[in-house]
Amino acid sequence: MLNIKTLFLRALLALSIAVGAPAAMAGPVYNVSINTGSLAGTTGLLDLMFLGRETPNPTFAFLSNFSGDFFGAPIREGDASGDIANGVVLGNRTGFNVFDQAVRFGGLLSFDVSFENEYELIGTTLSVALLDMDFNYVGAEGNLLTIDVMANTPADIAVLAPGLVAVTEVPEPHEWLLIASGLMLIGFCRRLQQRR
């Protein structure tokens, strides 16, 4: 005899897996935090550069959820678009793809970054640095952080100024929802089986 409840629950579990699978297969989101407390009282630039490669395969870095004391209009070069309020997109279609945003140092700067690779990727790098208004490095002798991305492999994160920068992977809300719904459905199915 066909149990409608069990059939419904299994169909619901299959649907939640089907809906959540594409999102779970998307690349991870990283939160980057930069402590500029040692530079208090000065202004400069948050420098984000995404290197281009000689490949026809486009790759994009998506940066969002910026927090910090930013001001003024951004400086963009190459395949860079967007702004601090609405998010920044850096592509790899030209050699140097740069987004610089003026900032008052002295607090915590943070943003989220994720990557999208189309087709196979030879490899590219996102670098993060702090610059003064004359485009000289501040806070470190060079980049604070680099993230190397390549298709079908985890990002290679190099924190070059550990005292200033921290990087953490951000769990996506849809991942938590998928896990929670799966656990609830498994528990409910086990409870139904124990009643029989």
Legacy VTK file of the C-alpha trace (Angstrom):
# vtk DataFile Version 3.0
C-alpha trace
ASCII
DATASET POLYDATA
POINTS 196 float
0.000 0.000 0.000
1.288 3.394 -0.971
1.836 5.758 1.936
1.012 9.282 0.718
2.903 11.005 3.549
6.114 9.118 2.856
5.811 9.734 -0.866
5.191 13.441 -0.243
8.189 13.734 2.095
10.505 11.987 -0.334
9.307 14.247 -3.143
9.883 17.291 -0.911
13.418 16.105 -0.070
14.188 15.551 -3.763
12.839 19.024 -4.578
14.968 20.692 -1.882
18.067 18.915 -3.177
17.267 19.869 -6.785
16.689 23.520 -5.851
19.728 23.777 -3.573
22.227 21.852 -5.685
23.040 24.622 -8.214
23.565 27.139 -5.421
25.700 24.684 -3.459
27.861 24.111 -6.536
28.556 27.850 -6.875
31.908 29.034 -5.631
32.375 30.025 -2.010
32.054 33.566 -0.703
34.975 34.980 1.271
34.828 37.850 3.757
37.928 40.054 3.792
38.565 42.266 6.839
41.352 44.851 6.973
42.250 46.556 10.257
43.495 50.071 9.476
43.737 51.188 13.117
47.487 51.788 12.847
46.833 54.271 10.000
44.285 56.384 11.918
43.999 60.005 10.864
45.080 59.438 7.269
43.267 58.830 4.016
44.139 56.610 1.117
42.770 54.070 -1.313
41.479 50.543 -1.100
43.100 49.024 -4.188
41.444 45.996 -5.802
43.142 44.569 -8.893
42.092 41.558 -10.954
44.751 40.401 -13.386
43.822 39.526 -16.929
45.239 36.576 -18.788
45.584 35.858 -22.468
42.540 33.609 -22.556
39.163 33.998 -24.208
37.448 32.592 -21.116
35.966 35.367 -18.984
36.244 35.240 -15.216
34.627 37.656 -12.780
35.243 38.722 -9.190
32.084 39.956 -7.460
32.694 42.210 -4.441
29.845 43.324 -2.183
28.816 44.186 1.389
31.494 46.848 1.747
31.856 48.500 5.139
34.266 51.256 6.097
34.610 55.023 5.937
34.620 55.342 2.129
34.213 58.621 0.280
34.371 60.104 -3.199
33.997 58.534 -6.598
35.921 55.343 -7.402
38.777 55.112 -9.884
38.204 52.342 -12.437
40.572 50.957 -15.053
40.053 48.111 -17.505
37.194 45.657 -16.941
35.900 47.203 -13.687
32.368 48.382 -12.960
30.056 49.171 -10.075
30.528 51.043 -6.824
30.856 50.485 -3.089
27.110 50.882 -2.420
25.857 48.464 -5.083
28.783 46.080 -5.495
31.833 45.898 -7.728
32.473 43.551 -10.648
36.014 42.979 -11.876
36.567 40.988 -15.062
39.742 39.626 -16.613
39.303 40.776 -20.214
42.177 43.279 -20.114
45.633 43.166 -18.546
44.991 45.264 -15.432
41.464 45.595 -14.098
41.511 47.987 -11.172
38.970 49.451 -8.759
40.313 52.032 -6.268
38.090 53.642 -3.641
39.083 56.512 -1.349
38.824 55.675 2.341
39.549 57.270 5.706
41.833 54.890 7.598
41.484 54.163 11.290
38.786 51.517 11.444
37.847 48.180 9.992
37.331 47.775 6.242
35.517 44.697 5.047
33.858 43.228 1.974
32.749 39.907 0.533
34.212 38.416 -2.643
33.153 35.516 -4.844
34.292 34.345 -8.249
32.609 33.036 -11.368
34.553 31.106 -13.990
33.139 30.502 -17.422
34.548 27.494 -19.253
38.078 26.412 -18.389
40.323 29.018 -16.812
44.103 29.219 -17.114
44.202 31.162 -13.841
43.965 34.699 -12.546
44.610 36.651 -9.353
42.717 39.167 -7.246
45.032 41.371 -5.197
44.068 43.683 -2.346
46.271 46.569 -1.178
46.112 49.878 0.655
47.597 52.909 -1.079
48.182 56.513 -0.102
46.791 59.268 -2.317
50.022 59.199 -4.356
49.481 55.476 -5.115
52.268 54.235 -2.816
51.681 51.156 -0.656
50.760 51.769 2.997
50.373 49.310 5.846
52.626 46.776 4.098
55.393 46.709 1.511
53.014 45.457 -1.174
49.718 43.635 -1.470
47.965 42.663 1.738
46.261 39.672 0.175
46.131 37.707 -3.074
43.518 35.169 -4.122
44.455 32.930 -7.057
41.478 31.370 -8.809
41.370 28.556 -11.330
38.427 26.553 -12.627
37.450 23.437 -10.677
39.946 24.009 -7.850
39.670 25.802 -4.505
40.949 29.353 -4.402
44.531 29.750 -3.210
44.454 32.518 -0.585
47.740 34.141 0.450
47.485 36.563 3.378
50.660 38.626 3.020
50.016 40.919 6.013
48.532 38.646 8.722
48.352 41.407 11.331
46.204 43.576 9.082
44.057 41.150 7.087
41.765 38.250 7.922
39.872 36.099 5.419
37.010 33.770 6.311
34.656 31.710 4.200
31.048 32.867 4.555
28.398 30.151 4.808
25.618 30.950 2.371
22.029 31.141 3.719
20.832 28.669 1.075
23.395 26.134 2.344
22.026 26.361 5.871
18.469 26.105 4.547
19.324 23.027 2.487
21.004 21.318 5.441
18.196 22.205 7.845
15.426 21.054 5.501
17.240 17.797 4.770
17.754 17.058 8.469
14.145 17.885 9.287
12.833 15.639 6.545
15.107 12.769 7.574
13.995 13.137 11.187
10.344 13.269 10.207
10.674 10.153 8.009
12.390 8.261 10.860
9.624 9.278 13.222
6.993 7.997 10.793
8.852 4.686 10.464
8.971 4.272 14.266
5.194 4.729 14.508
4.565 1.727 12.243
LINES 1 197
196 0 1 2 3 4 5 6 7 8 9 10 11 12 13 14 15 16 17 18 19 20 21 22 23 24 25 26 27 28 29 30 31 32 33 34 35 36 37 38 39 40 41 42 43 44 45 46 47 48 49 50 51 52 53 54 55 56 57 58 59 60 61 62 63 64 65 66 67 68 69 70 71 72 73 74 75 76 77 78 79 80 81 82 83 84 85 86 87 88 89 90 91 92 93 94 95 96 97 98 99 100 101 102 103 104 105 106 107 108 109 110 111 112 113 114 115 116 117 118 119 120 121 122 123 124 125 126 127 128 129 130 131 132 133 134 135 136 137 138 139 140 141 142 143 144 145 146 147 148 149 150 151 152 153 154 155 156 157 158 159 160 161 162 163 164 165 166 167 168 169 170 171 172 173 174 175 176 177 178 179 180 181 182 183 184 185 186 187 188 189 190 191 192 193 194 195
